[in-house]
């Protein structure tokens, strides 16, 4: 399976960077080839325009921006599809459960 690119967004990109590390560990353990990175919500459009992103996850603290992100990901995925988007499960986020958040991303990517 080709590498998957998962983008996490929060207000400053700080709190999600720890979660990225935990997700990368979980991906490695499961043999999943994934590029996982975090960025501030303000920089999301630049990444969406320049990279092929398979999934966008929003930190719970920016869940109010979901409608805005729906427009950002529209038609920007593979073959002009919308990039799958969701808000990270709040419990998994609070516990920094990389495995659970990775599973959430996988479920989104695989429809």
CORFENSUL-V846805 format. One record per backbone hydrogen bond with DSSP energy under -1.0 kcal/mol. CO is the residue of the C=O (numbers start at 1). NH is the residue of the N-H. E is the energy in kcal/mol with one decimal. If there is no record, write none. Layout:
co=CO nh=NH e=E
co=CO nh=NH e=E
//
This chain:
co=4 nh=35 e=-3.8
co=5 nh=54 e=-2.2
co=5 nh=55 e=-1.3
co=6 nh=37 e=-2.2
co=7 nh=57 e=-3.0
co=8 nh=39 e=-2.2
co=9 nh=59 e=-3.5
co=10 nh=41 e=-2.5
co=14 nh=17 e=-1.1
co=16 nh=20 e=-2.4
co=17 nh=21 e=-1.7
co=18 nh=22 e=-1.9
co=19 nh=23 e=-2.6
co=20 nh=24 e=-2.7
co=21 nh=25 e=-2.1
co=22 nh=26 e=-2.0
co=23 nh=27 e=-2.7
co=24 nh=28 e=-2.4
co=25 nh=29 e=-2.4
co=26 nh=30 e=-1.8
co=27 nh=32 e=-3.0
co=28 nh=31 e=-1.0
co=32 nh=34 e=-1.1
co=33 nh=4 e=-2.4
co=35 nh=6 e=-3.1
co=37 nh=8 e=-2.9
co=39 nh=10 e=-1.2
co=40 nh=43 e=-2.2
co=41 nh=44 e=-1.2
co=43 nh=47 e=-1.5
co=44 nh=48 e=-2.8
co=45 nh=49 e=-2.1
co=46 nh=50 e=-1.4
co=47 nh=51 e=-2.5
co=51 nh=53 e=-1.0
co=55 nh=7 e=-2.6
co=56 nh=86 e=-1.7
co=57 nh=9 e=-2.4
co=58 nh=88 e=-3.2
co=59 nh=62 e=-2.2
co=60 nh=63 e=-1.5
co=62 nh=65 e=-2.4
co=63 nh=66 e=-1.8
co=65 nh=69 e=-2.2
co=66 nh=70 e=-2.3
co=67 nh=71 e=-1.2
co=68 nh=72 e=-1.4
co=69 nh=73 e=-2.3
co=73 nh=76 e=-1.9
co=73 nh=83 e=-1.7
co=77 nh=80 e=-1.5
co=78 nh=81 e=-2.2
co=81 nh=77 e=-3.5
co=84 nh=56 e=-2.7
co=86 nh=58 e=-2.5
co=89 nh=93 e=-2.5
co=90 nh=94 e=-2.8
co=91 nh=95 e=-2.0
co=92 nh=97 e=-2.9
co=93 nh=96 e=-1.3
co=96 nh=98 e=-1.4
co=97 nh=101 e=-2.2
co=98 nh=102 e=-2.4
co=99 nh=103 e=-2.1
co=100 nh=104 e=-2.0
co=101 nh=105 e=-2.2
co=102 nh=106 e=-2.8
co=103 nh=107 e=-2.6
co=104 nh=108 e=-1.8
co=105 nh=109 e=-2.7
co=106 nh=110 e=-2.7
co=108 nh=111 e=-1.0
//
